[in-house]
Amino acid sequence: MALDVWVIGTNPPCPRCALLGQRVEHVMKTNDIAGICRHFGYDDSQVQQLAKSLGFQIGTAKDLARLYNVEIDLDSVTQIIARQIYAVARRRQCIPDEVSQAERWTPELDIALQPFQEIARSNGFLMTPVLVVDGVVKWHGSVPSEEWIAGQLLRR
């Protein structure tokens, strides 16, 4: 039976959302996993309906900050991404605009946003990026490793 995999994030994808999608697609391809990986914006009506049916709200770290009156250091997040862009551009010997969204991710980014992931968990909130497999939320709030994703997708 084919998997129905949803990668839910921002539209257009932020570095974290883009990387999750890329990792899921790579795992499915390299492990010959039958199914489809669909990408949705968190504000898509299907996504909102799924979240509501599971008893969750869904959104970004910015949404959490606004809802729960928590300060988010956007300058720090922007600086983390900028450093990563320039590091990748130097390594690839390309201009920064050629660095893909997925390549702009760094573990530092997930660490910087971890407090929001914890707020999300304790408040019934799904924070992007979100991985849903056959209607079951498997992960949210950061980018899991390909090994973890493979374990989830092969476990069926």
Summary of the structure (lengths in Angstrom):
residues: 156
radius of gyration: 15.7
end to end distance: 9.6
largest distance: 47.1
contacts: 481
relative contact order: 0.22
helix: 53%
strand: 19%
